[in-house]
């Protein structure tokens, strides 16, 4: 783990962590009822995990992480608590800026682990506005818009046919542009001891490919 200021001359505080592990494993994986005696994909097993954050000037923040795992069952066999409870191992790079009630971000997310279901982004941008008064009145406007190019990746089947694997129906090998804008207007008011907030919401969205490979629009 590390932290400091002005890394490579870039102004701002930073912090991060690195974790690496390698084992030459000639045994079998025992992962519970019905999943004992599984043969790993290969003898060379391990993982590399890097997470980094750099807070820059003007409320800019840079986030980066990389998570490579040698095979499908490595974490469950050697890091069961992390496998059960902790954040997924992902690879992504994101730049984000926040000011007042507005924020924007742009990030890219490839996939290093083909045995996991994933959505890759090349890249994706988002902008948020939270509870902005409309013409200075009591009505507030909240919005979220995004645009990006996505690739949906279905996990590869296990190398050991005795391992449990059921493909998820909502993951298919499709890709395309994804564009969306969502808005909400709210009129909050007090009624005795209560705060009541009636609202109206709308969304317009477009997918270059749906799960059947056709384009899809939604309002």
C-alpha positions in Angstrom: 0.0 0.0 0.0 1.2 3.5 -0.7 0.2 7.2 -0.5 1.8 10.6 -1.0 1.6 13.8 -2.9 2.6 15.1 -6.4 3.3 11.8 -8.0 5.6 12.2 -11.0 5.2 16.0 -10.6 1.4 15.8 -11.0 -0.1 18.0 -8.3 -2.5 16.3 -5.8 -2.7 13.6 -3.2 -2.7 9.9 -4.3 -3.1 6.5 -2.7 -3.2 3.0 -3.9 -2.4 -0.7 -3.3 -0.8 -3.5 -5.2 -1.2 -7.2 -4.6 0.4 -10.1 -6.4 0.4 -13.8 -5.8 1.9 -16.8 -7.8 1.8 -20.5 -7.0 2.9 -23.6 -9.0 -0.1 -25.7 -8.1 -0.2 -29.4 -9.0 -3.2 -30.4 -7.0 -7.0 -30.2 -7.4 -9.5 -27.6 -6.2 -12.0 -28.6 -3.5 -14.8 -26.0 -3.6 -17.7 -27.7 -1.7 -20.5 -30.1 -2.3 -20.5 -31.4 -5.9 -17.3 -29.4 -6.7 -14.5 -31.5 -5.2 -11.6 -32.8 -7.2 -11.7 -30.2 -9.9 -8.7 -30.0 -12.2 -7.3 -26.4 -12.6 -6.8 -25.1 -16.1 -3.0 -25.1 -15.6 -0.3 -25.4 -12.9 0.7 -21.8 -13.1 -1.8 -19.9 -11.0 -2.0 -16.5 -9.4 -3.4 -13.0 -9.6 -2.3 -9.3 -9.9 -4.4 -6.5 -8.4 -3.7 -2.8 -8.6 -5.9 0.1 -7.4 -4.9 3.7 -7.6 -6.6 7.1 -6.9 -5.2 10.5 -7.6 -7.0 13.7 -6.5 -6.1 16.5 -8.9 -6.7 20.2 -9.1 -10.2 21.7 -9.8 -12.0 18.7 -8.1 -10.7 16.3 -10.7 -10.1 12.7 -9.6 -8.3 9.9 -11.6 -9.1 6.3 -10.7 -7.4 3.3 -12.1 -7.5 -0.4 -11.3 -6.4 -3.7 -12.9 -7.5 -7.1 -11.8 -6.0 -10.2 -13.5 -6.8 -13.7 -12.3 -5.2 -16.8 -13.8 -8.4 -19.0 -13.9 -12.0 -19.3 -12.9 -11.6 -21.0 -9.5 -8.4 -19.4 -8.2 -10.1 -16.8 -5.9 -12.6 -19.3 -4.6 -9.9 -21.8 -3.7 -7.2 -19.4 -2.3 -9.1 -16.3 -1.3 -12.6 -17.5 -0.4 -13.5 -14.5 1.8 -12.7 -12.1 -1.0 -14.6 -14.3 -3.5 -17.7 -14.4 -1.2 -17.7 -10.8 0.1 -15.5 -8.3 -1.6 -15.5 -6.2 -4.8 -15.0 -7.8 -8.2 -11.6 -7.7 -9.8 -12.0 -5.3 -12.6 -9.8 -3.4 -15.0 -10.8 0.2 -15.7 -9.6 3.8 -15.9 -11.9 6.7 -15.0 -11.6 10.5 -14.8 -14.2 12.3 -12.8 -15.0 15.9 -11.8 -17.6 17.2 -9.3 -18.6 20.8 -8.7 -21.7 22.0 -6.7 -24.5 19.6 -7.8 -23.0 18.6 -11.1 -20.6 15.8 -11.9 -19.2 14.2 -15.0 -17.0 11.2 -15.7 -15.5 9.3 -18.6 -14.1 5.7 -18.2 -12.9 2.7 -20.2 -13.3 -0.9 -19.0 -11.7 -3.8 -20.9 -12.0 -7.4 -19.7 -8.9 -9.4 -18.7 -10.7 -12.5 -17.3 -12.6 -14.3 -20.0 -14.2 -16.7 -17.5 -16.4 -13.9 -16.1 -19.5 -12.4 -17.4 -18.7 -8.7 -18.1 -19.6 -5.5 -19.9 -16.7 -3.8 -21.6 -16.8 -0.1 -22.4 -14.7 1.7 -25.1 -15.3 4.3 -23.5 -18.4 5.6 -21.7 -19.2 9.1 -20.5 -21.7 10.2 -17.9 -23.0 13.6 -16.7 -25.2 14.1 -13.6 -27.2 17.1 -12.3 -28.9 16.8 -8.9 -31.9 18.9 -7.7 -31.3 22.0 -9.8 -34.0 24.6 -9.1 -36.0 25.4 -12.3 -36.0 29.1 -12.9 -35.3 29.6 -9.2 -38.7 28.2 -8.2 -39.8 25.3 -6.0 -39.6 22.7 -8.8 -36.2 20.9 -9.0 -34.7 19.0 -12.0 -32.4 16.0 -11.7 -30.9 14.3 -14.7 -28.4 11.6 -15.8 -27.2 11.3 -19.4 -24.6 8.8 -20.8 -23.2 7.7 -24.1 -20.7 4.9 -24.8 -19.7 1.8 -26.8 -20.3 -1.4 -25.0 -19.4 -5.1 -25.6 -21.3 -7.7 -23.6 -19.2 -10.8 -23.0 -20.5 -14.2 -21.9 -18.2 -16.1 -19.6 -16.2 -19.0 -21.2 -17.2 -22.4 -20.1 -14.9 -24.2 -17.5 -12.0 -26.2 -18.7 -13.1 -29.1 -16.4 -16.4 -30.4 -17.7 -17.3 -31.6 -14.1 -17.4 -28.0 -12.9 -20.8 -26.3 -12.5 -21.7 -23.8 -15.2 -25.0 -22.3 -16.3 -24.9 -19.5 -18.8 -26.8 -16.4 -17.7 -29.6 -15.7 -20.2 -29.1 -11.9 -20.1 -25.5 -12.1 -21.3 -24.8 -12.6 -25.0 -21.9 -11.8 -27.3 -23.3 -8.5 -28.6 -21.9 -5.0 -28.9 -22.8 -1.5 -30.0 -23.5 2.1 -29.0 -25.5 2.8 -25.8 -27.1 6.3 -25.4 -29.4 7.3 -22.7 -30.8 10.5 -21.0 -33.1 10.4 -18.0 -34.8 13.4 -16.3 -36.9 13.9 -13.2 -38.8 17.0 -12.0 -39.9 17.1 -8.4 -42.1 19.5 -6.4 -41.4 18.9 -2.7 -43.7 20.5 -0.1 -44.5 20.1 3.6 -47.8 18.7 4.8 -47.8 19.0 8.6 -44.9 16.8 9.9 -44.4 15.2 6.5 -42.4 16.2 3.4 -44.3 15.2 0.2 -42.4 15.1 -3.1 -44.5 14.3 -6.2 -42.3 13.8 -9.3 -42.4 12.9 -13.0 -39.6 11.0 -14.7 -38.8 10.3 -18.3 -36.1 8.3 -20.1 -35.0 8.1 -23.8 -32.5 5.3 -24.6 -31.0 3.6 -27.6 -29.0 0.3 -27.9 -27.0 -0.5 -31.1 -27.6 -4.2 -30.5 -30.0 -6.0 -28.1 -29.7 -9.6 -27.1 -31.1 -10.7 -30.5 -28.5 -8.5 -32.4 -31.1 -5.9 -33.4 -31.1 -2.2 -32.5 -33.5 -1.2 -29.7 -35.1 2.2 -28.8 -37.0 2.9 -25.6 -39.0 5.9 -24.4 
